[in-house]
Amino acid sequence: MTIPPEQMALLRRIQETQFVAVDLNLYLDTHPDDQKALCDYNGASLQLQALMQEYEQCYGPLMHFGQEASRLPWAWIEDPWPWDIRY
Amino acid sequence: MVRRVAGEAAMAPPECVPKLLPCHIRLAEAYVPYKVYTVAFSPAEALCAGTVFPDLYRPYAACGEGGVSPWR
């Protein structure tokens, strides 16, 4: 299922930021005292939180629970699920 | 196969098991340089490259199809 370009662009930014966060996570596992890396990780983490919040408010849930509250009716069963989106 | 822990190897001279190996052959020693923090890839570049760190970027290349191996 295809989605509008602006929704796709936001989803892409989430994926990019998520990737940066997980790669810095792996680095910090072996370099726990690296202040610069930790600062960058915290920045990526906060940005990811904000991007996901923005996405869910505009387009619906990315995960079934743990992020935004659902509007009525229950939003998780609405199409497309994140993995149904054609990239 | 020779199974021997480092401490044990230091205590006693290694037995030549299997006998195919000369007795003076030493155990392997690995050296891994410590990674220093450098971030230069943008988030978009990092997602495509598979790493945030340019010094860990090792793109696979199809050598037989005109690609250039990163190892050469």
Backbone of each chain as nested JSON, in Angstrom:
{
  "chains": [
    {"id": "A", "residues": [
      {"number": 1, "name": "MET", "atoms": {"N": [0.836, -1.195, 0.0], "CA": [0.0, 0.0, 0.0], "C": [0.878, 1.255, 0.0]}},
      {"number": 2, "name": "THR", "atoms": {"N": [0.56, 2.188, -0.868], "CA": [1.361, 3.413, -0.926], "C": [0.77, 4.466, 0.014]}},
      {"number": 3, "name": "ILE", "atoms": {"N": [1.6, 5.401, 0.432], "CA": [1.169, 6.471, 1.332], "C": [1.606, 7.812, 0.741]}},
      {"number": 4, "name": "PRO", "atoms": {"N": [0.989, 8.918, 1.17], "CA": [1.367, 10.231, 0.63], "C": [2.847, 10.542, 0.865]}},
      {"number": 5, "name": "PRO", "atoms": {"N": [3.476, 11.322, -0.049], "CA": [4.918, 11.598, 0.047], "C": [5.335, 12.235, 1.373]}},
      {"number": 6, "name": "GLU", "atoms": {"N": [4.483, 13.128, 1.92], "CA": [4.884, 13.781, 3.176], "C": [4.875, 12.786, 4.333]}},
      {"number": 7, "name": "GLN", "atoms": {"N": [3.968, 11.803, 4.284], "CA": [3.945, 10.761, 5.313], "C": [5.171, 9.863, 5.17]}},
      {"number": 8, "name": "MET", "atoms": {"N": [5.487, 9.547, 3.908], "CA": [6.665, 8.716, 3.631], "C": [7.949, 9.415, 4.091]}},
      {"number": 9, "name": "ALA", "atoms": {"N": [8.03, 10.73, 3.866], "CA": [9.232, 11.483, 4.245], "C": [9.422, 11.454, 5.762]}},
      {"number": 10, "name": "LEU", "atoms": {"N": [8.32, 11.574, 6.494], "CA": [8.411, 11.548, 7.958], "C": [8.799, 10.155, 8.453]}},
      {"number": 11, "name": "LEU", "atoms": {"N": [8.223, 9.145, 7.806], "CA": [8.561, 7.762, 8.167], "C": [10.044, 7.489, 7.909]}},
      {"number": 12, "name": "ARG", "atoms": {"N": [10.543, 8.026, 6.807], "CA": [11.951, 7.843, 6.458], "C": [12.855, 8.513, 7.504]}},
      {"number": 13, "name": "ARG", "atoms": {"N": [12.467, 9.695, 7.942], "CA": [13.262, 10.389, 8.969], "C": [13.266, 9.596, 10.269]}},
      {"number": 14, "name": "ILE", "atoms": {"N": [12.139, 8.97, 10.581], "CA": [12.07, 8.125, 11.782], "C": [13.031, 6.943, 11.641]}},
      {"number": 15, "name": "GLN", "atoms": {"N": [13.012, 6.31, 10.474], "CA": [13.91, 5.167, 10.251], "C": [15.373, 5.583, 10.354]}},
      {"number": 16, "name": "GLU", "atoms": {"N": [15.702, 6.729, 9.776], "CA": [17.09, 7.213, 9.82], "C": [17.517, 7.503, 11.259]}},
      {"number": 17, "name": "THR", "atoms": {"N": [16.653, 8.188, 11.997], "CA": [16.988, 8.562, 13.372], "C": [17.067, 7.33, 14.27]}},
      {"number": 18, "name": "GLN", "atoms": {"N": [16.156, 6.376, 13.999], "CA": [16.183, 5.12, 14.747], "C": [17.491, 4.375, 14.489]}},
      {"number": 19, "name": "PHE", "atoms": {"N": [17.957, 4.405, 13.248], "CA": [19.199, 3.72, 12.911], "C": [20.392, 4.371, 13.613]}},
      {"number": 20, "name": "VAL", "atoms": {"N": [20.423, 5.703, 13.614], "CA": [21.503, 6.414, 14.311], "C": [21.481, 6.035, 15.801]}},
      {"number": 21, "name": "ALA", "atoms": {"N": [20.285, 6.016, 16.398], "CA": [20.172, 5.694, 17.826], "C": [20.674, 4.28, 18.112]}},
      {"number": 22, "name": "VAL", "atoms": {"N": [20.323, 3.322, 17.269], "CA": [20.728, 1.937, 17.554], "C": [22.231, 1.757, 17.319]}},
      {"number": 23, "name": "ASP", "atoms": {"N": [22.804, 2.447, 16.337], "CA": [24.244, 2.317, 16.095], "C": [25.044, 2.971, 17.227]}},
      {"number": 24, "name": "LEU", "atoms": {"N": [24.557, 4.119, 17.717], "CA": [25.227, 4.756, 18.857], "C": [25.036, 3.916, 20.118]}},
      {"number": 25, "name": "ASN", "atoms": {"N": [23.89, 3.26, 20.238], "CA": [23.633, 2.322, 21.338], "C": [24.711, 1.223, 21.353]}},
      {"number": 26, "name": "LEU", "atoms": {"N": [24.986, 0.651, 20.17], "CA": [25.987, -0.418, 20.082], "C": [27.379, 0.107, 20.438]}},
      {"number": 27, "name": "TYR", "atoms": {"N": [27.694, 1.309, 19.957], "CA": [29.0, 1.91, 20.266], "C": [29.139, 2.13, 21.771]}},
      {"number": 28, "name": "LEU", "atoms": {"N": [28.07, 2.657, 22.383], "CA": [28.135, 2.966, 23.819], "C": [28.224, 1.701, 24.682]}},
      {"number": 29, "name": "ASP", "atoms": {"N": [27.751, 0.579, 24.155], "CA": [27.886, -0.682, 24.898], "C": [29.355, -0.996, 25.193]}},
      {"number": 30, "name": "THR", "atoms": {"N": [30.24, -0.605, 24.268], "CA": [31.666, -0.89, 24.469], "C": [32.463, 0.355, 24.863]}},
      {"number": 31, "name": "HIS", "atoms": {"N": [31.827, 1.543, 24.806], "CA": [32.5, 2.794, 25.18], "C": [31.574, 3.594, 26.107]}},
      {"number": 32, "name": "PRO", "atoms": {"N": [31.229, 3.045, 27.277], "CA": [30.197, 3.675, 28.113], "C": [30.563, 5.052, 28.663]}},
      {"number": 33, "name": "ASP", "atoms": {"N": [31.848, 5.414, 28.65], "CA": [32.251, 6.713, 29.212], "C": [32.476, 7.782, 28.144]}},
      {"number": 34, "name": "ASP", "atoms": {"N": [32.102, 7.508, 26.915], "CA": [32.329, 8.472, 25.837], "C": [31.237, 9.551, 25.873]}},
      {"number": 35, "name": "GLN", "atoms": {"N": [31.631, 10.707, 26.37], "CA": [30.645, 11.773, 26.606], "C": [30.039, 12.317, 25.32]}},
      {"number": 36, "name": "LYS", "atoms": {"N": [30.879, 12.453, 24.285], "CA": [30.389, 12.99, 23.007], "C": [29.365, 12.032, 22.379]}},
      {"number": 37, "name": "ALA", "atoms": {"N": [29.698, 10.74, 22.428], "CA": [28.785, 9.743, 21.865], "C": [27.471, 9.717, 22.646]}},
      {"number": 38, "name": "LEU", "atoms": {"N": [27.571, 9.813, 23.951], "CA": [26.372, 9.8, 24.794], "C": [25.494, 11.008, 24.499]}},
      {"number": 39, "name": "CYS", "atoms": {"N": [26.156, 12.151, 24.314], "CA": [25.432, 13.383, 23.992], "C": [24.698, 13.22, 22.652]}},
      {"number": 40, "name": "ASP", "atoms": {"N": [25.385, 12.655, 21.649], "CA": [24.753, 12.429, 20.346], "C": [23.616, 11.415, 20.454]}},
      {"number": 41, "name": "TYR", "atoms": {"N": [23.83, 10.369, 21.259], "CA": [22.784, 9.363, 21.453], "C": [21.541, 10.005, 22.081]}},
      {"number": 42, "name": "ASN", "atoms": {"N": [21.756, 10.8, 23.124], "CA": [20.622, 11.442, 23.797], "C": [19.874, 12.376, 22.847]}},
      {"number": 43, "name": "GLY", "atoms": {"N": [20.635, 13.079, 22.002], "CA": [20.02, 13.951, 21.005], "C": [19.169, 13.153, 20.021]}},
      {"number": 44, "name": "ALA", "atoms": {"N": [19.726, 12.037, 19.521], "CA": [18.999, 11.19, 18.565], "C": [17.751, 10.594, 19.216]}},
      {"number": 45, "name": "SER", "atoms": {"N": [17.895, 10.223, 20.479], "CA": [16.794, 9.607, 21.209], "C": [15.63, 10.587, 21.391]}},
      {"number": 46, "name": "LEU", "atoms": {"N": [15.962, 11.803, 21.76], "CA": [14.929, 12.833, 21.937], "C": [14.265, 13.162, 20.607]}},
      {"number": 47, "name": "GLN", "atoms": {"N": [15.087, 13.262, 19.563], "CA": [14.552, 13.578, 18.239], "C": [13.627, 12.454, 17.749]}},
      {"number": 48, "name": "LEU", "atoms": {"N": [14.03, 11.223, 18.019], "CA": [13.21, 10.075, 17.621], "C": [11.849, 10.116, 18.311]}},
      {"number": 49, "name": "GLN", "atoms": {"N": [11.893, 10.412, 19.594], "CA": [10.657, 10.511, 20.374], "C": [9.72, 11.559, 19.749]}},
      {"number": 50, "name": "ALA", "atoms": {"N": [10.285, 12.721, 19.416], "CA": [9.488, 13.815, 18.858], "C": [8.931, 13.436, 17.486]}},
      {"number": 51, "name": "LEU", "atoms": {"N": [9.768, 12.802, 16.652], "CA": [9.323, 12.409, 15.306], "C": [8.207, 11.37, 15.364]}},
      {"number": 52, "name": "MET", "atoms": {"N": [8.363, 10.393, 16.274], "CA": [7.345, 9.348, 16.391], "C": [6.037, 9.922, 16.911]}},
      {"number": 53, "name": "GLN", "atoms": {"N": [6.17, 10.861, 17.836], "CA": [4.971, 11.513, 18.373], "C": [4.244, 12.277, 17.261]}},
      {"number": 54, "name": "GLU", "atoms": {"N": [5.032, 13.015, 16.458], "CA": [4.451, 13.764, 15.346], "C": [3.757, 12.822, 14.346]}},
      {"number": 55, "name": "TYR", "atoms": {"N": [4.442, 11.724, 14.017], "CA": [3.876, 10.769, 13.052], "C": [2.563, 10.188, 13.567]}},
      {"number": 56, "name": "GLU", "atoms": {"N": [2.579, 9.758, 14.821], "CA": [1.381, 9.096, 15.358], "C": [0.21, 10.059, 15.475]}},
      {"number": 57, "name": "GLN", "atoms": {"N": [0.519, 11.319, 15.792], "CA": [-0.562, 12.302, 15.871], "C": [-1.161, 12.583, 14.497]}},
      {"number": 58, "name": "CYS", "atoms": {"N": [-0.317, 12.581, 13.46], "CA": [-0.796, 12.885, 12.104], "C": [-1.373, 11.67, 11.391]}},
      {"number": 59, "name": "TYR", "atoms": {"N": [-0.729, 10.501, 11.542], "CA": [-1.058, 9.368, 10.66], "C": [-1.497, 8.095, 11.382]}},
      {"number": 60, "name": "GLY", "atoms": {"N": [-1.466, 8.07, 12.703], "CA": [-1.879, 6.856, 13.397], "C": [-0.697, 6.13, 14.009]}},
      {"number": 61, "name": "PRO", "atoms": {"N": [-0.989, 5.042, 14.722], "CA": [0.046, 4.39, 15.533], "C": [1.132, 3.683, 14.715]}},
      {"number": 62, "name": "LEU", "atoms": {"N": [2.361, 3.79, 15.206], "CA": [3.481, 3.026, 14.651], "C": [3.623, 1.688, 15.366]}},
      {"number": 63, "name": "MET", "atoms": {"N": [3.245, 1.684, 16.639], "CA": [3.273, 0.456, 17.431], "C": [1.921, 0.319, 18.114]}},
      {"number": 64, "name": "HIS", "atoms": {"N": [1.572, -0.909, 18.475], "CA": [0.217, -1.107, 19.009], "C": [0.011, -0.476, 20.379]}},
      {"number": 65, "name": "PHE", "atoms": {"N": [1.086, -0.343, 21.165], "CA": [0.924, 0.352, 22.433], "C": [2.271, 0.927, 22.875]}},
      {"number": 66, "name": "GLY", "atoms": {"N": [2.195, 1.821, 23.861], "CA": [3.428, 2.349, 24.45], "C": [3.8, 3.726, 23.968]}},
      {"number": 67, "name": "GLN", "atoms": {"N": [3.135, 4.229, 22.931], "CA": [3.451, 5.572, 22.443], "C": [2.274, 6.501, 22.746]}},
      {"number": 68, "name": "GLU", "atoms": {"N": [1.535, 6.842, 21.701], "CA": [0.407, 7.761, 21.858], "C": [-0.844, 7.022, 22.303]}},
      {"number": 69, "name": "ALA", "atoms": {"N": [-1.767, 7.779, 22.922], "CA": [-3.082, 7.214, 23.216], "C": [-3.842, 7.091, 21.892]}},
      {"number": 70, "name": "SER", "atoms": {"N": [-4.792, 6.162, 21.822], "CA": [-5.567, 5.98, 20.589], "C": [-6.822, 6.836, 20.613]}},
      {"number": 71, "name": "ARG", "atoms": {"N": [-7.162, 7.348, 19.43], "CA": [-8.46, 8.012, 19.32], "C": [-9.538, 6.927, 19.171]}},
      {"number": 72, "name": "LEU", "atoms": {"N": [-10.807, 7.364, 19.182], "CA": [-11.918, 6.441, 18.981], "C": [-12.389, 6.539, 17.52]}},
      {"number": 73, "name": "PRO", "atoms": {"N": [-12.596, 5.484, 16.765], "CA": [-12.42, 4.092, 17.175], "C": [-10.939, 3.698, 17.273]}},
      {"number": 74, "name": "TRP", "atoms": {"N": [-10.715, 2.578, 17.933], "CA": [-9.374, 2.003, 18.133], "C": [-8.583, 2.061, 16.824]}},
      {"number": 75, "name": "ALA", "atoms": {"N": [-7.424, 2.783, 16.855], "CA": [-6.741, 3.139, 15.605], "C": [-5.822, 2.051, 15.05]}},
      {"number": 76, "name": "TRP", "atoms": {"N": [-5.41, 1.104, 15.872], "CA": [-4.395, 0.136, 15.426], "C": [-4.868, -0.722, 14.262]}},
      {"number": 77, "name": "ILE", "atoms": {"N": [-6.179, -0.975, 14.17], "CA": [-6.66, -1.873, 13.116], "C": [-6.898, -1.153, 11.796]}},
      {"number": 78, "name": "GLU", "atoms": {"N": [-6.63, 0.161, 11.762], "CA": [-6.797, 0.882, 10.501], "C": [-5.611, 0.625, 9.569]}},
      {"number": 79, "name": "ASP", "atoms": {"N": [-5.886, 0.523, 8.284], "CA": [-4.819, 0.351, 7.291], "C": [-4.114, 1.675, 7.043]}},
      {"number": 80, "name": "PRO", "atoms": {"N": [-2.868, 1.664, 6.575], "CA": [-2.007, 0.478, 6.523], "C": [-1.221, 0.309, 7.816]}},
      {"number": 81, "name": "TRP", "atoms": {"N": [-0.948, -0.934, 8.179], "CA": [-0.002, -1.168, 9.253], "C": [1.379, -0.762, 8.743]}},
      {"number": 82, "name": "PRO", "atoms": {"N": [2.273, -0.386, 9.64], "CA": [3.589, 0.112, 9.178], "C": [4.284, -0.838, 8.197]}},
      {"number": 83, "name": "TRP", "atoms": {"N": [4.14, -2.15, 8.36], "CA": [4.834, -3.092, 7.486], "C": [4.085, -3.336, 6.175]}},
      {"number": 84, "name": "ASP", "atoms": {"N": [2.875, -2.785, 6.063], "CA": [2.125, -2.927, 4.811], "C": [2.439, -1.808, 3.824]}},
      {"number": 85, "name": "ILE", "atoms": {"N": [3.211, -0.825, 4.281], "CA": [3.506, 0.318, 3.419], "C": [4.522, -0.093, 2.353]}},
      {"number": 86, "name": "ARG", "atoms": {"N": [4.258, 0.255, 1.116], "CA": [5.194, -0.065, 0.031], "C": [6.23, 1.062, -0.069]}},
      {"number": 87, "name": "TYR", "atoms": {"N": [7.486, 0.682, 0.025], "CA": [8.559, 1.682, -0.005], "C": [9.145, 1.829, -1.398]}}
    ]},
    {"id": "B", "residues": [
      {"number": 1, "name": "MET", "atoms": {"N": [42.544, -31.308, 16.557], "CA": [42.471, -29.899, 16.987], "C": [43.174, -29.73, 18.338]}},
      {"number": 2, "name": "VAL", "atoms": {"N": [43.931, -28.656, 18.501], "CA": [44.611, -28.389, 19.77], "C": [43.716, -27.5, 20.617]}},
      {"number": 3, "name": "ARG", "atoms": {"N": [43.295, -27.993, 21.771], "CA": [42.482, -27.18, 22.68], "C": [43.325, -26.895, 23.916]}},
      {"number": 4, "name": "ARG", "atoms": {"N": [43.618, -25.65, 24.141], "CA": [44.534, -25.318, 25.225], "C": [44.237, -23.887, 25.653]}},
      {"number": 5, "name": "VAL", "atoms": {"N": [44.106, -23.647, 26.931], "CA": [43.883, -22.276, 27.393], "C": [45.225, -21.572, 27.55]}},
      {"number": 6, "name": "ALA", "atoms": {"N": [45.227, -20.255, 27.527], "CA": [46.471, -19.492, 27.524], "C": [47.335, -19.81, 28.745]}},
      {"number": 7, "name": "GLY", "atoms": {"N": [46.724, -19.876, 29.923], "CA": [47.479, -20.129, 31.15], "C": [48.163, -21.477, 31.119]}},
      {"number": 8, "name": "GLU", "atoms": {"N": [47.43, -22.465, 30.656], "CA": [47.95, -23.816, 30.559], "C": [49.125, -23.855, 29.576]}},
      {"number": 9, "name": "ALA", "atoms": {"N": [48.971, -23.137, 28.483], "CA": [50.012, -23.119, 27.462], "C": [51.294, -22.504, 28.012]}},
      {"number": 10, "name": "ALA", "atoms": {"N": [51.139, -21.5, 28.891], "CA": [52.323, -20.851, 29.459], "C": [53.039, -21.772, 30.437]}},
      {"number": 11, "name": "MET", "atoms": {"N": [52.277, -22.645, 31.101], "CA": [52.856, -23.523, 32.114], "C": [53.702, -24.638, 31.487]}},
      {"number": 12, "name": "ALA", "atoms": {"N": [53.186, -25.224, 30.43], "CA": [53.845, -26.4, 29.871], "C": [54.083, -26.201, 28.381]}},
      {"number": 13, "name": "PRO", "atoms": {"N": [55.15, -26.781, 27.851], "CA": [55.362, -26.669, 26.406], "C": [54.232, -27.369, 25.668]}},
      {"number": 14, "name": "PRO", "atoms": {"N": [53.795, -26.8, 24.547], "CA": [52.651, -27.382, 23.852], "C": [52.965, -28.749, 23.269]}},
      {"number": 15, "name": "GLU", "atoms": {"N": [52.02, -29.627, 23.405], "CA": [52.186, -30.916, 22.73], "C": [51.844, -30.692, 21.271]}},
      {"number": 16, "name": "CYS", "atoms": {"N": [52.47, -31.455, 20.425], "CA": [52.176, -31.283, 19.006], "C": [51.001, -32.161, 18.626]}},
      {"number": 17, "name": "VAL", "atoms": {"N": [49.805, -31.632, 18.857], "CA": [48.585, -32.36, 18.511], "C": [47.787, -31.482, 17.578]}},
      {"number": 18, "name": "PRO", "atoms": {"N": [47.531, -31.779, 16.372], "CA": [48.001, -33.017, 15.742], "C": [49.487, -32.948, 15.414]}},
      {"number": 19, "name": "LYS", "atoms": {"N": [50.059, -34.093, 15.154], "CA": [51.51, -34.205, 14.945], "C": [51.963, -33.535, 13.65]}},
      {"number": 20, "name": "LEU", "atoms": {"N": [51.009, -33.107, 12.844], "CA": [51.36, -32.489, 11.565], "C": [52.068, -31.155, 11.762]}},
      {"number": 21, "name": "LEU", "atoms": {"N": [51.814, -30.486, 12.897], "CA": [52.388, -29.158, 13.109], "C": [53.769, -29.248, 13.748]}},
      {"number": 22, "name": "PRO", "atoms": {"N": [54.693, -28.398, 13.319], "CA": [55.999, -28.359, 13.998], "C": [55.82, -27.871, 15.435]}},
      {"number": 23, "name": "CYS", "atoms": {"N": [56.709, -28.246, 16.349], "CA": [56.557, -27.929, 17.763], "C": [56.71, -26.431, 18.064]}},
      {"number": 24, "name": "HIS", "atoms": {"N": [57.426, -25.678, 17.208], "CA": [57.683, -24.274, 17.527], "C": [56.53, -23.358, 17.143]}},
      {"number": 25, "name": "ILE", "atoms": {"N": [55.481, -23.896, 16.5], "CA": [54.339, -23.051, 16.105], "C": [53.67, -22.484, 17.347]}},
      {"number": 26, "name": "ARG", "atoms": {"N": [53.456, -21.159, 17.369], "CA": [52.867, -20.509, 18.541], "C": [51.36, -20.328, 18.355]}},
      {"number": 27, "name": "LEU", "atoms": {"N": [50.677, -20.112, 19.476], "CA": [49.247, -19.877, 19.417], "C": [48.983, -18.548, 18.712]}},
      {"number": 28, "name": "ALA", "atoms": {"N": [47.797, -18.422, 18.139], "CA": [47.431, -17.192, 17.448], "C": [47.175, -16.075, 18.454]}},
      {"number": 29, "name": "GLU", "atoms": {"N": [47.516, -14.866, 18.064], "CA": [47.223, -13.698, 18.895], "C": [46.48, -12.688, 18.035]}},
      {"number": 30, "name": "ALA", "atoms": {"N": [45.369, -12.196, 18.541], "CA": [44.558, -11.253, 17.768], "C": [44.742, -9.836, 18.3]}},
      {"number": 31, "name": "TYR", "atoms": {"N": [44.807, -8.876, 17.395], "CA": [44.921, -7.468, 17.771], "C": [43.756, -6.698, 17.148]}},
      {"number": 32, "name": "VAL", "atoms": {"N": [42.992, -6.028, 17.974], "CA": [41.855, -5.246, 17.47], "C": [42.041, -3.798, 17.919]}},
      {"number": 33, "name": "PRO", "atoms": {"N": [42.192, -2.861, 16.976], "CA": [42.381, -1.464, 17.389], "C": [41.143, -0.925, 18.098]}},
      {"number": 34, "name": "TYR", "atoms": {"N": [41.353, -0.055, 19.079], "CA": [40.245, 0.525, 19.828], "C": [39.557, 1.575, 18.976]}},
      {"number": 35, "name": "LYS", "atoms": {"N": [38.242, 1.471, 18.886], "CA": [37.482, 2.408, 18.048], "C": [37.417, 3.775, 18.719]}},
      {"number": 36, "name": "VAL", "atoms": {"N": [37.773, 4.794, 17.946], "CA": [37.693, 6.169, 18.429], "C": [36.447, 6.802, 17.839]}},
      {"number": 37, "name": "TYR", "atoms": {"N": [35.759, 7.629, 18.631], "CA": [34.47, 8.184, 18.215], "C": [34.615, 9.239, 17.129]}},
      {"number": 38, "name": "THR", "atoms": {"N": [34.053, 8.951, 15.999], "CA": [33.993, 9.931, 14.914], "C": [32.631, 9.779, 14.252]}},
      {"number": 39, "name": "VAL", "atoms": {"N": [31.874, 10.815, 14.199], "CA": [30.594, 10.751, 13.481], "C": [30.632, 11.748, 12.348]}},
      {"number": 40, "name": "ALA", "atoms": {"N": [30.488, 11.272, 11.144], "CA": [30.469, 12.189, 10.014], "C": [29.281, 11.927, 9.101]}},
      {"number": 41, "name": "PHE", "atoms": {"N": [28.737, 10.687, 9.123], "CA": [27.597, 10.399, 8.266], "C": [26.35, 11.091, 8.802]}},
      {"number": 42, "name": "SER", "atoms": {"N": [25.564, 11.657, 7.905], "CA": [24.254, 12.181, 8.285], "C": [23.344, 10.977, 8.532]}},
      {"number": 43, "name": "PRO", "atoms": {"N": [22.209, 11.172, 9.219], "CA": [21.3, 10.038, 9.432], "C": [20.895, 9.348, 8.124]}},
      {"number": 44, "name": "ALA", "atoms": {"N": [20.656, 10.128, 7.065], "CA": [20.259, 9.524, 5.784], "C": [21.408, 8.698, 5.192]}},
      {"number": 45, "name": "GLU", "atoms": {"N": [22.626, 9.239, 5.26], "CA": [23.79, 8.499, 4.751], "C": [24.028, 7.245, 5.587]}},
      {"number": 46, "name": "ALA", "atoms": {"N": [23.867, 7.379, 6.915], "CA": [24.13, 6.26, 7.818], "C": [23.191, 5.091, 7.532]}},
      {"number": 47, "name": "LEU", "atoms": {"N": [21.911, 5.394, 7.302], "CA": [20.951, 4.322, 7.027], "C": [21.313, 3.581, 5.748]}},
      {"number": 48, "name": "CYS", "atoms": {"N": [21.787, 4.319, 4.741], "CA": [22.187, 3.679, 3.481], "C": [23.488, 2.901, 3.643]}},
      {"number": 49, "name": "ALA", "atoms": {"N": [24.404, 3.447, 4.432], "CA": [25.723, 2.824, 4.575], "C": [25.697, 1.643, 5.546]}},
      {"number": 50, "name": "GLY", "atoms": {"N": [24.694, 1.612, 6.428], "CA": [24.633, 0.541, 7.419], "C": [25.493, 0.821, 8.629]}},
      {"number": 51, "name": "THR", "atoms": {"N": [26.021, 2.012, 8.738], "CA": [26.795, 2.421, 9.913], "C": [26.809, 3.943, 10.023]}},
      {"number": 52, "name": "VAL", "atoms": {"N": [26.892, 4.413, 11.258], "CA": [27.029, 5.854, 11.5], "C": [28.482, 6.286, 11.27]}},
      {"number": 53, "name": "PHE", "atoms": {"N": [29.378, 5.317, 11.375], "CA": [30.808, 5.633, 11.402], "C": [31.469, 5.41, 10.03]}},
      {"number": 54, "name": "PRO", "atoms": {"N": [31.981, 6.475, 9.425], "CA": [32.632, 6.308, 8.12], "C": [33.802, 5.325, 8.157]}},
      {"number": 55, "name": "ASP", "atoms": {"N": [34.503, 5.247, 9.298], "CA": [35.655, 4.333, 9.343], "C": [35.238, 2.864, 9.476]}},
      {"number": 56, "name": "LEU", "atoms": {"N": [33.941, 2.6, 9.629], "CA": [33.473, 1.213, 9.635], "C": [32.72, 0.867, 8.348]}},
      {"number": 57, "name": "TYR", "atoms": {"N": [32.723, 1.784, 7.406], "CA": [31.975, 1.574, 6.165], "C": [32.727, 0.61, 5.27]}},
      {"number": 58, "name": "ARG", "atoms": {"N": [32.144, -0.559, 5.037], "CA": [32.767, -1.592, 4.19], "C": [31.742, -2.082, 3.179]}},
      {"number": 59, "name": "PRO", "atoms": {"N": [31.523, -1.314, 2.145], "CA": [30.505, -1.756, 1.181], "C": [30.938, -3.022, 0.451]}},
      {"number": 60, "name": "TYR", "atoms": {"N": [29.998, -3.936, 0.325], "CA": [30.277, -5.131, -0.464], "C": [30.229, -4.748, -1.938]}},
      {"number": 61, "name": "ALA", "atoms": {"N": [31.074, -5.373, -2.721], "CA": [31.069, -5.076, -4.144], "C": [31.155, -6.387, -4.905]}},
      {"number": 62, "name": "ALA", "atoms": {"N": [30.424, -6.446, -5.988], "CA": [30.502, -7.618, -6.851], "C": [31.737, -7.477, -7.712]}},
      {"number": 63, "name": "CYS", "atoms": {"N": [32.818, -8.175, -7.332], "CA": [34.1, -7.985, -8.009], "C": [34.051, -8.421, -9.469]}},
      {"number": 64, "name": "GLY", "atoms": {"N": [33.263, -9.447, -9.75], "CA": [33.216, -9.971, -11.117], "C": [32.384, -9.106, -12.053]}},
      {"number": 65, "name": "GLU", "atoms": {"N": [31.687, -8.143, -11.5], "CA": [30.784, -7.343, -12.326], "C": [31.231, -5.887, -12.412]}},
      {"number": 66, "name": "GLY", "atoms": {"N": [32.514, -5.676, -12.395], "CA": [33.032, -4.328, -12.552], "C": [33.103, -3.546, -11.259]}},
      {"number": 67, "name": "GLY", "atoms": {"N": [32.672, -4.17, -10.159], "CA": [32.726, -3.505, -8.866], "C": [34.146, -3.497, -8.336]}},
      {"number": 68, "name": "VAL", "atoms": {"N": [34.385, -2.642, -7.371], "CA": [35.711, -2.56, -6.767], "C": [35.606, -3.048, -5.324]}},
      {"number": 69, "name": "SER", "atoms": {"N": [36.399, -4.04, -4.995], "CA": [36.367, -4.568, -3.64], "C": [36.964, -3.556, -2.672]}},
      {"number": 70, "name": "PRO", "atoms": {"N": [36.348, -3.329, -1.524], "CA": [36.911, -2.391, -0.552], "C": [38.185, -2.922, 0.089]}},
      {"number": 71, "name": "TRP", "atoms": {"N": [38.484, -4.204, -0.087], "CA": [39.65, -4.808, 0.563], "C": [40.906, -4.649, -0.266]}},
      {"number": 72, "name": "ARG", "atoms": {"N": [40.777, -4.174, -1.488], "CA": [41.972, -4.025, -2.325], "C": [42.521, -2.628, -2.271]}}
    ]}
  ]
}
